[in-house]
């Protein structure tokens, strides 16, 4: 076998190996990908997503309702997330972050109920401090033209100090 042919086989083998590794990695990660939406983005879709998503916006004033689930005794919270145009109802069982309140930026992660009535949240992320809004929410609100400058700044979303 010539040296040139041997190199060609080696390069082809390396390419096949790398392509296989990338394919396996992408296949393993596809179940853990969550897409970010604003309520208006959800309303524009033909059907509500069935996979886990992240929904960002503001907690609508007057929408917060507290209760208690009978099975676990854990607190049940229902609220509405809005981007100024569209509203999405959210239900969450568990303790909310200390800084969670109406009128503040929030990102919830969860799945829509089969009937699409509301989003069952698994995780609720609230704003960091009085000048912080999650970067994803701030960017999406700016992009849609609904961002209002209040002297605050959008954070990096890293969870660290600004």
C-alpha positions in Angstrom: 0.0 0.0 0.0 1.3 3.4 -0.9 2.0 6.1 1.6 -0.6 8.4 0.0 -3.4 5.7 0.2 -2.6 4.9 3.8 -2.9 8.6 4.7 -6.2 8.8 2.9 -7.6 5.8 4.8 -6.3 7.3 8.1 -8.0 10.6 7.4 -11.2 9.0 6.4 -11.2 6.8 9.5 -10.5 9.9 11.7 -13.4 11.7 10.0 -15.8 8.8 10.5 -14.8 8.5 14.2 -15.3 12.2 14.8 -18.6 12.2 13.0 -19.8 9.3 15.1 -18.6 11.0 18.3 -20.5 14.2 17.4 -23.7 12.2 16.5 -23.6 10.3 19.8 -23.1 13.5 21.8 -26.0 15.3 20.0 -28.2 12.3 20.5 -27.4 12.2 24.2 -28.0 16.0 24.7 -31.3 16.3 22.7 -33.4 15.3 25.8 -31.9 18.0 28.0 -32.3 21.0 25.6 -34.8 23.6 26.8 -35.8 26.4 24.5 -36.6 29.9 25.8 -39.9 31.6 24.9 -41.8 34.7 25.7 -45.6 34.4 26.1 -46.1 36.1 22.7 -43.8 33.4 21.1 -46.0 30.7 22.5 -49.2 32.3 21.3 -47.6 32.6 17.8 -47.0 28.8 17.6 -49.6 26.5 15.9 -49.4 24.1 18.9 -47.9 24.5 22.4 -44.6 22.7 22.9 -44.8 19.2 24.5 -41.1 19.2 25.6 -39.8 21.1 28.6 -39.4 24.9 27.9 -38.3 28.0 29.6 -40.9 30.8 29.7 -39.7 34.3 30.6 -41.5 37.6 31.3 -43.0 39.5 34.2 -45.3 38.2 36.9 -48.6 39.9 36.2 -49.8 42.1 39.1 -52.8 40.7 40.9 -52.3 37.2 39.4 -50.5 35.5 42.4 -52.6 32.9 44.2 -51.4 30.7 47.0 -52.8 27.4 48.1 -51.7 24.0 49.5 -51.7 20.6 47.7 -53.6 17.9 49.5 -51.2 15.1 48.8 -47.8 16.5 49.8 -48.8 19.5 51.9 -46.3 21.6 49.9 -47.4 25.1 48.9 -49.1 25.4 45.5 -48.7 28.7 43.7 -50.6 29.9 40.6 -49.6 33.1 38.7 -49.5 34.6 35.3 -46.4 35.4 33.2 -46.8 38.2 30.7 -44.7 40.1 28.2 -47.2 43.0 28.0 -49.2 41.4 25.2 -49.9 37.8 26.0 -50.4 36.0 29.3 -49.6 32.4 30.2 -50.9 30.8 33.4 -48.3 28.9 35.5 -48.8 26.5 38.3 -45.9 25.6 40.7 -45.7 23.3 43.7 -42.9 24.1 46.0 -41.2 27.0 47.7 -40.7 30.2 45.7 -37.4 32.2 45.7 -37.4 34.9 48.4 -37.3 37.7 45.8 -40.3 36.4 43.8 -43.1 38.9 43.6 -45.7 40.5 41.3 -44.4 42.8 38.6 -40.8 41.4 38.6 -38.9 39.4 36.0 -39.1 35.7 36.2 -38.1 32.6 34.2 -40.0 29.4 34.8 -39.0 26.0 33.4 -41.6 23.3 32.9 -44.1 21.6 30.6 -47.6 22.5 29.4 -50.4 20.4 30.6 -51.8 18.0 27.9 -54.8 20.3 27.3 -52.5 23.3 27.0 -54.3 25.2 29.8 -51.3 26.2 31.8 -47.6 25.5 32.3 -46.6 23.2 35.2 -43.4 24.7 36.4 -40.6 22.6 37.8 -38.3 25.5 38.5 -38.9 29.2 39.1 -36.0 31.7 38.8 -36.7 35.2 40.2 -34.8 38.4 39.7 -31.5 38.9 41.5 -32.0 42.4 43.1 -33.9 45.6 42.4 -31.9 46.4 39.3 -31.5 43.0 37.8 -33.6 41.1 35.3 -32.5 37.8 33.8 -30.5 38.4 30.6 -32.7 36.2 28.5 -35.8 38.1 29.5 -34.3 41.5 29.1 -32.9 40.6 25.6 -36.2 39.2 24.5 -38.1 42.2 25.8 -35.7 44.6 24.0 -36.0 42.6 20.8 -39.8 42.8 20.9 -39.7 46.5 21.7 -41.3 46.2 25.1 -38.2 47.0 27.2 -38.5 50.1 29.4 -35.4 51.7 30.6 -35.6 52.2 34.4 -32.0 52.7 35.2 -31.6 49.0 35.9 -29.3 46.7 33.9 -29.7 43.3 32.5 -27.5 40.8 34.2 -25.3 38.1 32.8 -27.5 35.3 34.0 -24.5 33.6 35.5 -25.8 33.8 39.1 -22.6 35.6 40.2 -22.3 39.1 41.4 -22.5 42.0 39.0 
